[in-house]
């Protein structure tokens, strides 16, 4: 009996010992999980420090305003983007190659549209088919007021910028604005307005989508170019702009 009790007691002692002994988890698993958790933050911080063209912090889609216009310029819907570009190309061919005029084109479109609808409505009285349903089109007052408000805001902002440039307080803005107008006048002498608008439209349909695709390769070159431009402008500022006498308006602004 004592042997039986001893046999019963031994397993219980072994069970107690095994319960007391705790094998810790290998540190590699926890450290690897921690390192995996830390990797995204390290990658995100590295991405945030990457130079982006013109110092942008938003994606290209957001820079273009988002919504449908950005989707068209970035070819999110290839059918819509191709259709818009095709319509612009057709308009350019009509105006530039076929030497159509805007008023003539609008009048011819209205003549054709009104003639088709009129003949359809007249023929429907002699046959059993129903006449065309011509919808009543009206411009909503809210939409017109919103467009007018936006145009008014942009016009006031442009006039304020022109006033600030002409006041003599910002020499850099003045020179940049004059240089921009000079470049625009040179480009305008090479092309007429229709061709210039068409080239701008094509560039908006090609440059953003290629930049979004290859931005990681373009941005380093842009960073080097901006650094070189800043160096040259610093030399120009030291040798030329710093020697230009300041107007009295700048002193009044400081006071």
Secondary structure, DSSP 8 states (H G I E B T S, - for coil): -HHHHHHHHHHHHHHHHHHH------HHHHHHHHHHHHHHHHHHHHHHTS--GGG--S-HHHHTTSHHHHHHHTTSSHHHHHHHHHHHHHHHIIIIIS---HHHHHHHHHHHHHHHHHHHHHHTTTSSS-----------HHHHHHHHHHHHHHHHHHHHHHHHHHTTS-HHHHHHHHHHHHHHHHHHHHS-HHHHHHHHHHHHHHHHHHHHHSHHHHHHHHHHHHHHHHHHHHHHHHHTGGGS---HHHHHHH-
